[in-house]
Amino acid sequence: MPKKILICLVGLPACGKSTLSSHLLGMNLPFHTSHCCYDDHIPRVDHSHDPQAWGAARLAINRKLVGVLSGDMSHDGFLRHSQHSSAENCDHVLLLDDNFYLRGMRKEIYHIAQKLRCVFGQIVFPVSNSLAVANNKLRGNSSVTEETIKKMSGEIEMPSEAWEKHFCYMKEVSEFTVDTVHIRSKTVLDFINVLRNAEPETDPMIELEIKEKERLKTLHDRVQQADIALRKLVSEKIKSDRSSGLKLPYKHYADSKDKVLEQLRLEKIAYSCSDEVLIEMFEKFMT
């Protein structure tokens, strides 16, 4: 079954995340690649001065991401897709291009991966503070303030917790050339191959809920089957008793049937038991 793979690109502004993502989108790969650049969808606000607007914008992006992953293609326009068509039913790799410098930001994506059974990974782009500032100045209207870069540089949290088991570090470069992008893309593709062979994330609570729903459905189905079997038994029992001259009120038969079904619903008898066991219990309640 094709896998959905969510990859957080972690690093300061102007460290090469978007450059590498664009390069990967142009490659002919055996899986489908999509790219979401958070900066394209977040209003130009300074998160340190307006954290509510910044947080609300990020939340909106993550909701759209959940929608697309769940099959709602009305939000598909906020993603860029690979330029080459991939085989049908192939893995889908989503490159989530943001700074993700705080662990909590990445854990939001991890929880999405858990909920939707996606593989989760992180790619870290190390860069010196001075190089990030220098590169940022070349970005024109897309640049952020030097103060913001310095703040992020002092607060960035690298992958270290148990749930961050899948990650890789890019080799730090002093400039982005064709050669450096090619080298980095090879590292990323090797890492993606690892993720394609990894197990999807799961949420223990969600797994328990699924199992409980399956159990209740099985129980419901078994009660319905038992009801049909006991109704047939009641009909045969009435005919047999009447032919032998015994005329018990119908309610006596119905009450015995309902008592058996109630025992089954309350799981005082195993729902996997045979009809013979149910019949024996019915006979016991009839006496």
C-alpha positions as CSV (number, residue, x, y, z in Angstrom):
1,M,0.0,0.0,0.0
2,P,1.4,3.4,-0.9
3,K,2.8,5.4,2.0
4,K,2.4,9.1,2.9
5,I,5.6,10.6,4.2
6,L,5.7,13.9,6.0
7,I,9.1,15.5,6.2
8,C,9.8,18.7,8.2
9,L,12.6,20.8,6.8
10,V,14.3,22.3,9.9
11,G,16.6,25.3,9.7
12,L,17.0,29.1,9.8
13,P,15.7,31.2,7.0
14,A,17.9,31.2,3.9
15,C,19.6,27.9,4.6
16,G,18.6,26.2,1.4
17,K,15.4,24.5,2.2
18,S,13.3,25.9,-0.6
19,T,16.2,25.7,-3.1
20,L,16.6,22.0,-2.5
21,S,12.8,21.4,-2.5
22,S,12.5,23.0,-5.9
23,H,15.3,20.9,-7.2
24,L,13.6,17.7,-6.0
25,L,10.3,18.8,-7.6
26,G,12.1,18.9,-10.9
27,M,13.5,15.4,-10.7
28,N,11.9,12.3,-12.2
29,L,11.5,10.1,-9.1
30,P,9.8,6.8,-8.4
31,F,7.4,8.6,-5.9
32,H,5.3,11.7,-6.0
33,T,6.7,14.8,-4.3
34,S,4.8,17.8,-3.0
35,H,6.1,20.9,-1.4
36,C,4.4,23.3,1.0
37,C,6.3,26.5,1.7
38,Y,4.7,28.0,4.9
39,D,6.1,31.4,4.1
40,D,3.8,31.5,1.0
41,H,0.7,31.2,3.1
42,I,1.6,33.0,6.3
43,P,1.0,36.8,6.4
44,R,4.0,38.9,6.7
45,V,3.9,39.3,10.5
46,D,6.7,39.1,13.0
47,H,5.8,36.2,15.2
48,S,7.6,37.7,18.1
49,H,5.3,40.7,18.1
50,D,2.1,39.1,16.9
51,P,2.3,35.5,18.0
52,Q,-1.5,35.0,17.7
53,A,-1.8,35.9,14.0
54,W,1.3,33.8,13.3
55,G,0.0,30.8,15.2
56,A,-3.4,31.1,13.6
57,A,-1.8,31.1,10.1
58,R,0.2,28.0,10.9
59,L,-2.8,26.2,12.3
60,A,-4.8,27.0,9.1
61,I,-2.0,25.5,7.0
62,N,-1.9,22.3,9.1
63,R,-5.6,22.0,8.8
64,K,-5.4,22.2,5.0
65,L,-2.6,19.6,5.1
66,V,-4.9,17.2,7.1
67,G,-7.6,17.8,4.5
68,V,-5.4,17.0,1.6
69,L,-4.0,13.9,3.3
70,S,-7.6,12.8,4.1
71,G,-8.6,13.1,0.4
72,D,-10.1,16.6,0.3
73,M,-8.5,18.0,-2.8
74,S,-10.2,21.4,-2.5
75,H,-7.1,22.5,-0.6
76,D,-4.6,20.9,-3.0
77,G,-3.7,24.3,-4.5
78,F,-1.6,25.3,-1.5
79,L,0.9,22.5,-2.5
80,R,3.5,22.5,-5.3
81,H,3.8,19.1,-7.0
82,S,6.6,17.3,-8.9
83,Q,6.9,18.3,-12.5
84,H,7.2,14.7,-13.7
85,S,4.3,12.2,-13.4
86,S,5.0,9.2,-11.1
87,A,3.6,5.8,-11.3
88,E,0.0,5.3,-10.0
89,N,-0.3,4.1,-6.4
90,C,3.2,5.3,-5.6
91,D,4.4,6.7,-2.3
92,H,3.7,10.4,-1.7
93,V,6.4,12.5,-0.1
94,L,5.4,15.9,1.3
95,L,8.2,18.4,2.0
96,L,7.0,20.8,4.7
97,D,9.2,23.9,4.3
98,D,9.2,26.0,7.4
99,N,11.8,26.9,10.0
100,F,10.4,24.3,12.5
101,Y,13.0,25.6,14.9
102,L,11.0,24.7,17.9
103,R,10.2,21.1,18.8
104,G,6.6,21.9,19.5
105,M,6.1,23.1,15.9
106,R,7.4,19.8,14.6
107,K,5.4,17.8,17.1
108,E,2.2,19.2,15.6
109,I,3.2,17.5,12.3
110,Y,4.1,14.3,14.2
111,H,0.6,14.2,15.7
112,I,-0.9,14.6,12.2
113,A,1.3,11.7,11.0
114,Q,0.0,9.6,14.0
115,K,-3.6,10.4,13.3
116,L,-3.4,9.7,9.5
117,R,-0.8,6.8,9.7
118,C,1.9,8.7,7.8
119,V,5.7,8.2,8.1
120,F,7.3,11.1,9.8
121,G,10.9,12.4,9.3
122,Q,13.0,15.5,9.7
123,I,15.8,17.0,7.6
124,V,18.0,19.5,9.4
125,F,19.8,22.3,7.5
126,P,22.7,23.6,9.5
127,V,23.9,27.1,8.7
128,S,26.0,29.7,10.5
129,N,24.2,32.7,11.8
130,S,26.3,35.0,9.6
131,L,25.7,33.0,6.4
132,A,21.9,32.9,7.1
133,V,21.9,36.7,7.5
134,A,24.0,37.2,4.3
135,N,21.8,34.8,2.2
136,N,18.6,36.4,3.7
137,K,19.6,39.8,2.3
138,L,19.5,38.3,-1.2
139,R,15.9,37.2,-0.9
140,G,14.4,40.6,-1.5
141,N,10.7,40.8,-0.3
142,S,11.0,37.3,1.1
143,S,13.6,38.3,3.7
144,V,13.1,38.4,7.4
145,T,14.7,40.7,9.9
146,E,18.2,40.0,11.1
147,E,16.8,40.1,14.6
148,T,14.5,37.3,13.8
149,I,17.3,35.1,12.5
150,K,19.4,35.7,15.6
151,K,16.5,34.9,17.8
152,M,15.8,31.6,16.0
153,S,19.5,30.7,16.0
154,G,19.5,31.0,19.8
155,E,16.4,29.0,20.3
156,I,16.5,26.3,17.7
157,E,15.9,22.8,19.1
158,M,17.5,19.9,17.3
159,P,15.9,16.4,17.1
160,S,16.6,14.5,20.2
161,E,13.4,12.9,21.6
162,A,12.2,9.3,21.0
163,W,9.5,10.4,18.6
164,E,12.1,12.1,16.5
165,K,13.8,8.9,15.5
166,H,13.9,9.5,11.7
167,F,16.1,12.5,10.9
168,C,19.2,13.4,8.9
169,Y,21.5,16.4,8.8
170,M,22.5,18.2,5.6
171,K,26.1,19.0,5.1
172,E,26.7,22.7,5.8
173,V,27.6,24.7,2.7
174,S,29.0,28.2,2.3
175,E,27.0,28.9,-0.9
176,F,24.4,27.2,-3.0
177,T,25.8,26.0,-6.3
178,V,24.7,23.3,-8.7
179,D,27.2,20.9,-7.1
180,T,26.1,21.6,-3.5
181,V,22.4,21.2,-4.4
182,H,23.2,17.9,-6.2
183,I,25.1,16.6,-3.2
184,R,22.4,17.6,-0.8
185,S,19.7,16.1,-3.0
186,K,21.5,12.7,-3.0
187,T,21.6,12.8,0.8
188,V,17.9,13.6,0.9
189,L,17.0,10.8,-1.6
190,D,18.9,8.3,0.5
191,F,17.0,9.4,3.6
192,I,13.6,9.3,1.8
193,N,14.4,5.7,0.8
194,V,14.9,4.9,4.5
195,L,11.5,6.5,5.3
196,R,9.8,4.6,2.5
197,N,10.8,1.4,4.3
198,A,9.8,2.7,7.7
199,E,6.5,1.9,9.5
200,P,3.9,4.7,9.7
201,E,3.4,6.4,13.0
202,T,0.5,5.3,15.1
203,D,-1.4,6.8,18.0
204,P,-1.9,4.2,20.8
205,M,-5.2,5.8,21.8
206,I,-6.5,5.9,18.3
207,E,-5.5,2.3,17.8
208,L,-7.4,1.4,21.0
209,E,-10.4,3.3,19.7
210,I,-10.3,1.4,16.4
211,K,-10.0,-2.0,18.1
212,E,-12.9,-1.1,20.4
213,K,-15.1,-0.1,17.5
214,E,-14.3,-3.3,15.8
215,R,-15.1,-5.3,19.0
216,L,-18.4,-3.5,19.4
217,K,-19.3,-4.1,15.8
218,T,-18.5,-7.8,16.1
219,L,-20.6,-8.0,19.3
220,H,-23.5,-6.2,17.6
221,D,-23.3,-8.5,14.6
222,R,-23.2,-11.6,16.9
223,V,-26.3,-10.3,18.9
224,Q,-28.2,-9.9,15.6
225,Q,-27.2,-13.4,14.6
226,A,-28.2,-14.8,18.0
227,D,-31.5,-13.0,17.8
228,I,-32.3,-14.6,14.5
229,A,-31.3,-18.1,15.8
230,L,-33.4,-17.7,19.0
231,R,-36.5,-16.4,17.1
232,K,-36.4,-19.5,15.0
233,L,-36.0,-21.6,18.2
234,V,-38.9,-19.8,19.8
235,S,-41.1,-20.5,16.8
236,E,-40.2,-24.2,16.8
237,K,-40.6,-24.4,20.6
238,I,-44.1,-23.0,20.4
239,K,-45.1,-25.4,17.7
240,S,-43.7,-28.3,19.6
241,D,-45.3,-27.4,22.9
242,R,-48.7,-26.8,21.3
243,S,-48.6,-30.1,19.5
244,S,-48.0,-31.8,22.9
245,G,-50.8,-29.9,24.5
246,L,-48.6,-27.4,26.5
247,K,-49.7,-23.8,26.0
248,L,-47.4,-21.3,27.6
249,P,-47.9,-17.6,27.0
250,Y,-45.7,-16.1,24.2
251,K,-44.2,-13.7,26.7
252,H,-42.6,-16.5,28.5
253,Y,-40.7,-17.5,25.4
254,A,-39.8,-13.9,24.5
255,D,-38.6,-13.1,28.0
256,S,-36.2,-16.1,27.9
257,K,-34.9,-15.1,24.5
258,D,-34.3,-11.5,25.7
259,K,-32.5,-12.7,28.8
260,V,-30.1,-14.7,26.6
261,L,-29.5,-11.7,24.4
262,E,-28.9,-9.4,27.4
263,Q,-26.3,-11.9,28.7
264,L,-24.6,-11.7,25.3
265,R,-24.7,-7.9,25.2
266,L,-23.2,-7.6,28.7
267,E,-20.6,-10.1,27.6
268,K,-21.4,-12.4,30.5
269,I,-21.1,-15.1,27.9
270,A,-18.5,-14.9,25.1
271,Y,-19.8,-13.5,21.8
272,S,-17.7,-16.1,20.1
273,C,-19.8,-18.9,21.7
274,S,-21.8,-21.3,19.4
275,D,-25.6,-21.2,18.9
276,E,-25.7,-24.5,20.9
277,V,-24.5,-22.6,24.0
278,L,-27.2,-20.0,23.5
279,I,-29.9,-22.6,23.1
280,E,-28.7,-24.3,26.4
281,M,-29.0,-21.0,28.2
282,F,-32.5,-20.4,26.6
283,E,-33.6,-23.7,27.9
284,K,-32.3,-22.8,31.4
285,F,-34.3,-19.6,31.5
286,M,-37.4,-21.4,30.3
287,T,-37.4,-23.7,33.3
